[in-house]
Amino acid sequence: MNKLMTTIAAAASITAGSLSAKANAGEVLDRVLAAQTLTVAVGTDWGALSHLNDKHELEGDDVDVAKGIADFLGVKIKFVTPGWDIIEAGQWQGRWDMAMGQMTPTTERAKKFDFPAMYFYDAEVAVVHKDSKATKPSDLDGKTIGVRSGTLGEMYANHQLSPDWIGAKPIQYQFTPGQVKTYPSANSLTLDDLRLGDGVRLDGVVSEGTTAAEAIKAGYPLRVLGEPLFYAPGAVTIERGDQEFNDKIAAAVKKMRDDGTLAKLSVKWFGGDFSVDK
């Protein structure tokens, strides 16, 4: 009797698994089309990527690119702002369908995410206060360096970065910090501490080049130290498992690239075309 029940249970399990796999095919795309809404995770303090304007409305390059994808799908768009650490952790459980933020498509991240399309290519740079005596990255050896949690800059500063994305070039560590000080995901916090003065809280920061340029343009007394440390791509991000949804997003971004929309948006928000690899 126990053997018979075991056999029946096993068969039921196989059948249920097959039905579940079938039900999950295109699940996210089906949800988006049924709700006629694409829910997108962005940031409120990511500078020109996405931020709240004076009217407390979200705007930025990420916002405009996401709107273009929603238009391509023929649906409305809804933005949520969970924070980078929550986005990057995965296990979204349907709270949003897609994330922006120029996530770099590393092999480790590909274990939990799919990256339908790369839409931005940025440099990672070393930033110092304008009064710093440093003239080259190696002058930051032994210094206190600020980084944002969960970023390539954090991995670089800790000498833990494996450049394993498409088109990646070898990484050369140009300095070895004495201390790496990690900050929450908000773009401005590291640069806010650095602007207080050379060595007051930080001696330098590893940051995206566009973020540093935006801060300097806004009057922060900072400067970029030498040439970029490395370049990396930023991708639209979804959770693994819905190839149909993946393909639709890829087609949407390709259309925006082919008709020049990505380049125009990049110039609008960053002052230059960062939609192509350097």
Protein Blocks (a to p, Z undefined) as FASTA:
>chain_A
ZZmmmmmmmmmmmmmmmmmmmmmgoklmmmmmmnopacddddfklojmbccdfkopaedj
klmmmmmmmmmnopacddddebjklmmngonnomambdchiiacdfklmmmpccfbacbd
cdddddddfkbcbfbfklmgoiacdddehiaklmmmnopaccfbghiacdddfbdcfbdc
dddfblklmmmmmmnoghklmgbdcddfklmmmmmmnopacddehjafbdcdddddddeh
ifklmmmmmmmmmmmmmnommmmmmmmmnopafkbcZZ
